[in-house]
Amino acid sequence: MNEELRAELLERAGRDQAARNSLPLQGSHDAWQTIVAPVDEANTAWLRGVVTAHGWPGHALAGQDGAHAAWLLVQHAPPDFQEQCLPLLEQAAAQGDASPRDLAYLKDRVLLFRGEPQIYGTQYMVKDGVPELWTVRDPEGLDARRAALSLE
């Protein structure tokens, strides 16, 4: 395991969450652009370099918590980078080197940005201030798919 990489992933994930948690409840677009966007941009630029150098930073490379931190950073990255990382995370999860739950969230996020129905029901859109579940493929099978990954 690369302890230095793990530590940097955890630190960056901490900054990600601190920026989001510092927003006022009725946060404005300006607040988002000032507080969160710079953190996301820096994290994405850095993680692009990691992925180029190492591939997906999975459990073996970054530890379980470090791999989860990498997933958090890519969830908050632009759609093009999410698309780039999805097959890497799919391969890592298939090899037991990444969390299937993390994969479910990224898969749904990518599908949302494509405008396609999600699979695991992890993504919501806010309409008139109310979160609504993004369209789900095969809604009758949703509970079984979620249960298979220990999702609520």
N, C-alpha and C positions, 0 to 999 in steps of 0.2 A: 504494500500500500504506500502511496505517496502522501505522507503526513502534511507536507507543505501545501500541496494541492487541496487536500481535505480541509485544512485550516482556512485557506483563502475562500473556498466555496462556502464554508460556514459563516465566515465574516461577511461575505457579500450577501448571502441570504439574510443575515441579520440586518444589514443596511436596507435591503429591499423591504423587509417587514417594518422596520422603524420608519422609513419614509411614508409608507402607506398608513401606518398607525398614527402618524403625526398630522394627517389631514383633518381639518374640521369635519364634523358630521355632514354638513351641507357644503362640502368642498366644491370649489369652483374649478372650471377648466384651467384658469390661470394658476391656481394653487397646485393642481396636478402637474402642469407644465414646469413650474418652478421647483417643486419638491420631489416628485416621483420620476418624471421623465429623465432628468439627468442621471439618476441612479440606474434606471433601466438601460439607458444608452451605454453607460460605462460597463455595466455587468454584461450586456450583450457583446460588446466589442471584446471584452476579456474572454468570455466563454467561447466565442468564435475561434479565438486562438487556441484554447484548450482542445476544442473538438478537432481542429485541424491537426494539432500535434499528436493527440492521443486517441481520437475517436470519442465515443460516449464515455464520460467518467463514471463508470459503474462501481459496484461494491468492491470489486477487487482492487481497483485503482484508488478510489476515494473514500472507501468505507460506506456503510449503509447510510449514515447521516449526510455524508458528503455527496453521495449520489442523489439523495433526496433534495439536497440544496441545489444541485445542478438542475434537477427537474423544475424546481421553483423558479430559477432564473430563466429557464427557457419558456416556462409558462407566461412570463412577463416580457418576452422578447417579441420582435416583429414576426408576423406570419411567415415570411420567407425563411427565417431561421428555424421556426418551429417545424416547418415542412422538411428542412434539411435534417433536423435532429430526429424526427419521428422514426424513420427506418433504422437509425442507429439505436434508439431506445427499444424498438421492437426486437431487434436482434439481441440486445443485452438482456431483455426480459426473458426471451426464449431460452437463453443460456443460463438463467438464474442469476444474472449479474445486475439486475435492476428490478424494481418493484412493478408487478403487474398493475397495481393500483395507480402508480405514477403514469404508467403507459396509458391506462384508460382515460385519465384526465387529459393527457396531451393529445391522444387520438380524438377525443371529443372536441377539444379546443381547435384542432386543425380542421375538423369537419365543419365546425361553426364558421370559421373564417372562409371556408370554401362555399358556404351557403348550403351545406348538405345536412341531412338529419344526423344527430349524434347517436352513438351506440349505447353508452353507459349512463346517460342522464346526469352528467356532471356540470353542464354549462347552462347558465341562465342569461337572459337579456333583460334589461330594465326598461319597462314601458310605463310612462307616466309615474315614475318613482316606485313602481312595483316590480320586483323580480318575477319573471315568468320563465318556466323551463323551456329551453330551446327545443325545437322539434326533435322527436326521438324516432329512430328507425325501429320497427317492430315493437310498439309499446307493450304488447301482451307479454313479450319475453324479457322486458326490462328488469323486473324484480329478480328473475333467475340469473341474468347476466351480472347484476350488481351483487347478488349473494355469492356468486362464484368468486368474486374478488374481495369479499368481506366489506363491501360498501353498504352504507346504511340504506 
